[in-house]
Amino acid sequence: MEHQTTIKSPFTLSGPGLHTGKFTHATVCPAPAGSGITIRRTDLTPHVDIPALAGNVLDTNHGTTIGIGTATVSTIEHMMSALHGMQVDNALIEVDGPEVPILDGSARLWVDQISSVGIVQLEEERRYLRIESRIEWRDEKHNIELVAEPSDTFEVRSTIEFDSALIGSQTAEIDDIGCYENEFAKCRTFVFLHEVEALLAHNLIKGGDLDNALVFVDKPLGDDEKQRLATLFGKDKDSIRVHNGVLNTIEPYFANEPARHKLLDFIGDIYLVGAPLKGRFTLRCPGHHANTELAKKISDCYKTNR
C-alpha cells in the first residue's frame, strides 16, 4: 500500500513574478492527509485559501491562474509541476502576492527545496485517479489534441510543432515519474524574441530576464537592437549574444528542452485534477488552456474536486 505524503518542514522561495514583476514570497508548508494542494493569499484580509483544482482556473493566458472571487494567484504551473513530479500529495502554499515567483523559469528550485527538507509519509493511503476510458480534448483550428487513456502508470508523450527551424517538431516523454527530478525539472520556459517584444508592449513579463527563459532569435541582430534589448533587461550591450539561435548567456540543457518544458508544464497543470494520476497521456501541441481543459474534463468524469 502506498501512503500519502507531505513535506517534512516549510521552505520559502522569493522573487519577482514573471508578468507582474511584483516581488513575492512563497512558503510551502506541510499539510494533513486528504487536504491536497492549497494556495493561501496571506496578503489579503482575511486570508483566502484557493484549492489548486481545475474548477478554480480563471485564466490561462501566458500561464495558469487560479482564484476564488477576486483573490487570484497566477503562474502556478512550475510549482505545481514540482509537487506532482516529486509526488507530494498535500501542501499549503502561502503567497503574499498575486503571482508565484518565476525564479529561473523552471521547476528546479522548487524540486531542490523539496529534496532538501524531505518528504514524509502519512498514515492514510494514497488514492490515485485512474483513467478508465479514453478522454480527449482537441482544438482542430490550432492542431491541438490531448488524449488520456488507461494505464497502470503515469506516462506522457508530448509533441510540439513550431514553424521555425530553431525548434521545429520536438518530442519528449516520461514513463517513470522517478526520472522527473533529473530529466525535466530544470527545463526552462522558452519564447521567441518577437513574442518578448509583444509581451513587453502589453505591459507583461515585468519580471522576465535573460536568465529565466530561453529566448530564440530567428533574425539577425544589429547593434541598435542589441542596445535596446540590453536597456530593456538591464544588461550591458556586450552581454547580449546569440549562440545557436538562443539570445542569452545560458545554454540549453537538452536539445529538446522546449518539448521537455512543455511536458513539465503539463505535469503541473494536470495535477489540478486534485489527485495523482495513473493514465497514458498523448499530447500534440499542448498549452495551459488545453492542459487545464483536459484536467476539467477528467475532474468532471471522476468528481475529484474536494
Buried (B, 14 or more C-beta within 10 A) or exposed (E): EEEBBBBEEBBEBEBBBBBBBBBBBBBBBBBEBEBBBBBBBBBEEEEBEBBBBBBBBBBBEBBBBBBBEEBBBBBBBBBBBBBBBBBBBBBBBBBBBBBBBBBBBBBBBBBBBBBEBEBBEBEEEBEBBBBEEEBEBBBEEEEBBBBBBEBEEBBBBBBBBBEEEBBEEBBBBBEEBEEBBEBBBBBBBBBBBEBBEEBBEEEBBBBBBBBBBBBBBBEEBEEEBBEBBBEBBEBEEEEBEBEEBBBBEBEBBBEBBBBBBBBBBBBBBBBBBBBBBBBBBBBBBBBBBBBBBBBBBBBBBBEBBE
